[in-house]
Amino acid sequence: MNGRLASYLRRRVGMQILALLAVLTAMMQVLELLDVTTDILERGQGVSGLLYYAALRTPAELALALPLAVLLGTMTALNALSRGMEITAMRISGMSLMQLLRDLLPVVVAVAAVHVVLLQAVLPRVEIELKQWWNATTPPEPATEPEKETPPLWAHTRDGAVSIDTFSPDGRQLRDVRLYSQQAGQLTSRIRAATASWDGRAWQLEDVTELRIEASGVRVTHEKVREWRSNLHPEEVLRLGLPRPYLSTMMLADVIAGSRVGSQPLSYYQTALYRSFAAPLGVFIMLLLALPTAITPARATGGGAMLLALTLGLGFLLFDGIVAALGSSGKFPPLATALTAPLLFASIGLWRLRACESL
């Protein structure tokens, strides 16, 4: 295919992907704002608070919408070209689906690059910023209401397991901190501090009680102040309060190596690490699933080809999510968790391409 025609196809498909991405992101924004508007207004944040929240949530919604936008954008663009007989003319001139795939790859590579930047650089930062803002704007509980019982936060640090009762909105002030140290699977000490304050280099523990288990018995010591240098930083404290925090590949590798704090089982981070490498494959698979719609005449099958591609695309997202949940819980090997869905649906996509070539 000549360069001018390839550029035309990329432009048509790329513009349609952008349009669908905008629509899907806007829909998710509206649904989420409907859920949180009352809460934000009750915090006294007004319209500016709504806009700020929406801006910080946009990267996550873009990352979620990108694969589906590639599927829908490619399908609708190619279907429009097919109805206009442009695809038929290209086929008569000798174009194959594999050539079409090669010519559209630059579009999907660009989309995958944006996806990687969002997951690796943007989301880990804006997630923490949103958490800080949300904590800082949370109104205090009325004095007449009983204090809500909340479970402590747990983290695995290089010094041992740590539990934190509560923390300040910026994560720099902790209350009721307990550090458990072990050797050979046996508890050797427990340190409890009433409060902990971050001074920029270390935590300053106050009202400290240490219970140390020794061969001769249990020894208890008390200190007013103790410095605690740890790989637990205020930013990590804020992440502990998030159910499924976004971590970059480097962050995940650090957690697995033990140099960064984690709060989940090791299998969770191993699965997330492998999946971070496989994440860009999702947009390529969506392209594979959408391409057969280019040569299926709409008048012959109606929307059947598009419906099949959409079903396969949604099936990929659903199946990938189920496998990811199994891997995160340790019931499926991490590497297999990352590759099972992409390999299965890539095979389906390639098989459909070859089958459609004979039409």
C-alpha positions in Angstrom: 0.0 0.0 0.0 1.4 3.4 -0.9 2.4 5.9 1.8 -0.4 8.4 1.0 -3.1 5.7 1.3 -1.6 4.3 4.5 -1.6 7.8 6.0 -5.2 8.3 5.0 -6.2 5.1 6.8 -4.2 6.0 9.9 -5.8 9.4 10.0 -9.3 8.0 9.7 -8.8 5.3 12.3 -6.8 7.6 14.6 -9.4 10.3 14.6 -12.2 7.8 15.3 -10.2 6.3 18.2 -9.8 9.8 19.7 -13.5 10.6 19.3 -14.5 7.3 21.0 -11.9 7.9 23.7 -13.4 11.3 24.5 -16.9 9.9 24.5 -16.0 6.9 26.8 -14.0 9.1 29.2 -16.8 11.7 29.4 -19.3 9.0 30.2 -17.2 7.7 33.0 -16.6 11.2 34.3 -20.4 11.9 34.4 -21.1 8.6 36.2 -18.4 9.1 38.7 -19.3 12.8 39.4 -22.9 11.8 39.9 -21.7 9.5 42.7 -19.4 12.0 44.5 -20.9 15.5 43.8 -22.9 15.6 47.0 -19.9 14.5 49.1 -17.6 17.1 47.5 -20.2 19.9 47.9 -20.7 18.9 51.6 -17.0 19.5 52.0 -17.4 23.1 50.9 -15.3 22.7 47.8 -17.9 23.9 45.3 -17.6 23.8 41.5 -13.8 24.2 41.7 -13.6 21.1 43.8 -15.7 19.1 41.3 -13.4 20.3 38.5 -10.3 19.5 40.5 -11.6 16.0 41.3 -12.5 15.4 37.7 -9.0 16.5 36.5 -7.3 14.1 38.9 -9.5 11.2 37.9 -9.2 11.8 34.2 -5.9 9.9 33.8 -7.3 6.7 35.4 -10.4 6.9 33.2 -8.3 7.5 30.1 -6.2 4.4 30.9 -9.4 2.4 31.4 -11.0 3.6 28.2 -8.1 3.3 25.8 -8.3 -0.4 24.9 -12.1 -0.2 24.3 -11.6 3.0 22.3 -9.2 1.2 20.0 -11.7 -1.6 19.5 -14.7 0.7 18.9 -12.8 3.3 16.9 -11.1 0.8 14.6 -14.4 -1.0 14.0 -16.5 2.1 13.2 -13.8 3.6 11.0 -13.3 0.5 9.0 -17.0 -0.2 8.8 -17.5 3.3 7.4 -14.8 2.8 4.8 -16.3 -0.5 3.9 -19.8 1.0 3.4 -18.2 3.6 1.2 -16.6 0.9 -0.9 -13.2 2.3 -0.2 -12.1 -1.0 1.5 -13.4 -2.9 -1.5 -11.3 -0.8 -3.9 -8.2 -1.4 -1.7 -8.9 -5.1 -1.8 -9.2 -5.1 -5.5 -5.9 -3.3 -5.8 -4.3 -6.2 -3.8 -4.5 -5.0 -0.2 -4.6 -7.9 2.3 -5.7 -7.7 6.0 -2.1 -8.3 7.1 -1.0 -5.3 5.1 -3.8 -3.3 6.7 -2.6 -4.5 10.1 1.0 -3.3 9.3 -0.3 0.1 8.1 -2.4 0.6 11.2 0.3 -0.5 13.7 1.8 3.0 14.1 -1.5 4.3 15.4 -1.8 1.5 17.9 1.9 1.9 18.9 1.2 5.6 19.7 -1.9 4.6 21.7 0.1 2.0 23.6 2.8 4.5 24.4 0.2 6.9 25.9 -1.2 4.0 27.9 2.3 3.1 29.3 3.0 6.8 30.2 -0.4 7.0 32.0 0.2 3.7 34.0 3.9 4.2 34.7 4.3 8.0 35.3 1.0 9.8 35.7 -1.3 7.6 37.7 1.0 6.8 40.7 1.4 10.6 41.2 -2.1 11.9 40.7 -3.5 9.1 42.8 -1.5 10.3 45.8 -2.4 13.9 45.1 -6.1 13.0 45.0 -5.8 11.0 48.3 -4.1 14.0 50.0 -6.8 16.4 48.8 -9.6 14.0 49.8 -8.2 13.5 53.3 -7.5 17.2 53.8 -11.1 18.2 52.8 -12.8 15.5 54.9 -14.9 17.3 57.5 -14.3 16.3 61.2 -16.8 14.0 62.8 -19.4 15.8 65.0 -18.4 15.5 68.7 -21.8 14.0 69.5 -21.3 11.0 67.2 -19.3 8.0 68.5 -15.9 7.6 66.8 -16.0 5.0 64.1 -14.0 1.9 64.6 -11.7 1.3 61.6 -9.2 -1.5 61.3 -5.5 -0.5 61.4 -3.4 -0.2 58.3 -0.7 -2.9 57.9 2.5 -2.6 55.9 5.6 -4.9 55.3 8.7 -2.8 55.9 12.4 -3.8 56.0 12.2 -3.7 59.8 9.2 -5.9 60.0 5.4 -5.7 60.0 3.9 -2.3 61.0 0.4 -1.5 62.0 -0.9 2.1 62.1 -4.2 3.1 63.8 -4.7 6.5 62.1 -2.7 9.1 60.1 -2.9 12.7 59.1 -4.2 13.8 55.7 -0.6 14.3 54.4 0.7 11.0 56.0 3.3 12.8 58.1 1.6 12.2 61.5 0.8 8.7 62.7 -1.0 7.5 65.8 -0.7 4.2 67.7 2.1 2.7 65.7 3.3 -0.9 66.3 6.3 -2.6 64.8 6.7 -6.3 65.0 10.2 -7.8 64.3 10.9 -11.5 63.6 13.8 -13.8 63.2 13.5 -17.3 61.7 9.7 -16.9 61.8 9.7 -16.2 65.5 8.6 -12.9 67.1 11.6 -11.2 68.7 10.2 -7.7 69.6 7.3 -5.4 69.5 7.6 -1.7 69.6 4.6 0.5 70.3 4.5 4.3 70.0 1.6 6.6 70.8 2.6 8.9 67.9 5.1 9.2 65.1 6.1 12.4 63.2 8.0 12.6 60.0 10.9 15.1 60.1 12.0 14.7 56.5 14.6 12.0 57.2 13.1 9.7 59.8 10.1 9.1 62.1 10.2 10.5 65.6 8.4 8.1 67.8 7.0 9.4 71.1 5.9 7.5 74.2 7.7 4.3 73.1 7.3 0.9 74.8 9.5 -1.9 73.5 8.8 -5.5 74.5 11.8 -7.7 73.6 11.8 -11.5 73.8 15.1 -12.9 75.0 16.4 -16.3 76.1 16.2 -15.1 79.7 12.7 -13.8 79.4 10.8 -10.8 78.3 12.4 -7.4 78.7 10.3 -4.2 78.7 11.8 -0.7 78.1 10.2 2.7 77.9 11.5 5.8 76.1 9.9 9.3 75.6 11.4 9.7 72.1 13.1 7.4 69.6 14.2 7.9 66.0 13.0 5.3 63.5 14.6 5.3 60.1 12.5 3.2 57.8 11.6 2.8 54.1 8.0 3.7 55.2 7.6 7.3 54.0 4.5 9.6 54.1 3.7 8.9 50.5 3.7 5.1 51.2 1.4 5.7 54.2 -1.1 7.4 51.9 -1.0 4.4 49.5 -1.8 2.0 52.4 -5.2 3.6 52.5 -5.9 2.8 48.9 -7.5 -0.6 48.0 -5.6 -1.1 44.8 -2.9 1.5 44.4 -1.3 2.2 41.0 2.4 1.3 41.1 4.9 1.7 38.3 7.0 -1.2 37.2 10.0 0.1 39.1 7.9 0.5 42.3 6.6 -3.0 42.0 10.2 -4.3 41.5 11.2 -2.4 44.7 8.4 -3.9 46.7 9.3 -7.4 45.6 13.0 -6.7 46.4 12.0 -5.4 49.9 13.3 -1.9 49.4 9.8 -0.4 49.2 6.8 -0.9 51.6 4.0 -3.2 50.6 0.7 -4.1 52.2 -0.4 -7.0 50.1 0.9 -10.6 49.8 4.0 -11.1 47.6 2.0 -12.8 44.9 -0.1 -9.7 44.4 3.0 -7.6 43.5 4.6 -10.4 41.4 1.4 -10.6 39.4 1.1 -6.8 39.0 4.7 -6.7 37.8 4.2 -9.2 35.0 0.9 -7.5 34.1 2.6 -4.1 33.9 4.8 -5.5 31.1 1.9 -7.1 29.3 -0.5 -4.1 29.6 0.4 -2.5 26.2 -0.6 -5.8 24.5 -4.3 -5.0 25.2 -4.5 -2.3 22.5 -2.8 -4.5 19.9 -5.3 -7.3 20.7 -8.2 -4.9 20.2 -6.8 -4.0 16.8 -6.6 -7.7 15.8 -10.2 -8.3 16.9 -11.5 -5.2 15.0 -9.8 -5.7 11.7 -12.1 -8.5 10.3 -14.9 -6.0 10.2 -13.1 -4.2 7.3 -14.0 -6.9 4.8 -17.3 -8.1 6.0 -20.0 -6.3 3.9 -22.5 -4.6 6.1 -25.3 -5.5 3.7 -24.5 -9.2 3.9 -24.3 -9.7 7.7 -25.7 -6.4 9.1 -24.0 -5.6 12.3 -23.0 -9.3 12.9 -19.3 -8.8 12.3 -19.1 -5.7 14.6 -21.2 -7.4 17.3 -18.8 -10.4 17.2 -15.7 -8.1 17.5 -17.3 -6.2 20.3 -18.2 -9.5 22.1 -14.7 -10.8 21.7 -13.2 -7.5 23.0 -15.4 -7.4 26.0 -14.7 -11.1 26.6 -11.0 -10.3 26.6 -11.4 -7.6 29.2 -13.6 -9.8 31.4 -11.4 -12.9 31.1 -8.3 -10.9 31.7 -9.9 -9.4 34.9 -10.8 -12.8 36.2 -7.4 -14.3 35.6 -5.8 -11.2 37.2 -8.0 -11.7 40.3 -6.9 -15.3 40.5 -3.2 -14.3 40.1 -3.4 -11.6 42.7 -4.8 -14.0 45.3 -2.0 -16.5 44.6 -4.2 -19.1 42.9 -2.6 -18.7 39.5 1.1 -18.3 38.6 2.1 -14.6 38.0 3.6 -15.0 34.6 0.6 -17.1 33.4 -1.7 -14.5 34.8 -0.1 -11.8 32.6 0.0 -13.8 29.4 -3.0 -16.2 29.4 -5.6 -13.7 28.2 -3.4 -11.8 25.7 -2.1 -15.0 24.1 -5.5 -16.7 23.9 -7.3 -13.7 22.3 -4.3 -12.8 20.1 -4.6 -16.3 18.7 -8.3 -15.8 18.1 -7.7 -12.5 16.4 -5.0 -13.9 14.1 -7.2 -17.0 13.3 -10.1 -14.7 12.3 -7.8 -12.5 10.2 -6.6 -15.6 8.2 -10.1 -16.9 7.9 -11.4 -13.6 6.6 -8.6 -13.4 4.0 -10.2 -16.3 2.2 -13.5 -14.5 1.8 
